[in-house]
């Protein structure tokens, strides 16, 4: 499965993967590894944000599973 937007390329996503792993827990904006990476992840539908809080979506969980970074 490919996860791409114009700003997100899974082939070069190592820092983005770290940000996505951080968002396995609900995270406040001020605690994020990178707000720019969060923006890319949101554009790809892998994370959602609301009122300063951020968290992974089911699509983001599937992405991490596909990469073998988490296990079911």
N, C-alpha and C positions, 0 to 999 in steps of 0.2 A: 504494500500500500504506500502510495506517495503522498507526502504532505508538503505542498508548496503554495506559496503566494508570490507575488513579485518581490516581497521583502524577506521571504523565508525559504531557505534551501537546505533540506535535511542533509545534503552531502557535506556541508560546511558548518554544521550546527552544534559543535562541541560546547561553546559557551551558552548557547541557547538551551541545550539539554540540561546543563547545570541549573539554569533558571527554572526550567520546567520541573526538575526534581524538587527544587525548593518549594514549588507551588503544590506539592502533594499535600501540604498543609495550608490552611487559609493564612495568608500573609499580608501584612499591612504594607502599603506603598513604600514607606520609609525604610523598611527592612529588606526590600528587594535587592537581589544581586545587580540587576540592570533593568531600568524602566524601558529602555529602547528594545531590549530583547523581549520583555513582556508585551510590548506593542506588537512586535512581529508574531509572537505566539498567539495573541488575541486575533490578529488578522487571519491567521491560519485556523482559528477556531479551537486551538488547543488549551486556551485559558479564558477565563471570564473575569471581569472586574466590576465592582459595584461599591460606591461610596468609600473608595480608598482601600478596599479589600480585594484580594486577588486569589484565585484558586484554579486548579486544573479542571478541565472538562472530561467527560468520558472519552472523547476523541483523543485528548492529551494522554490519558491513561493507556489507551490502545497504542499510541505512538511509542510510549516507553516500553510497553510489552513487546512490540514488534522489534525494538532495538535490543531487547534482552536486558534492559537496565532495571526492570522490576519483573517479578514472577508472580503468576496467579496462584 
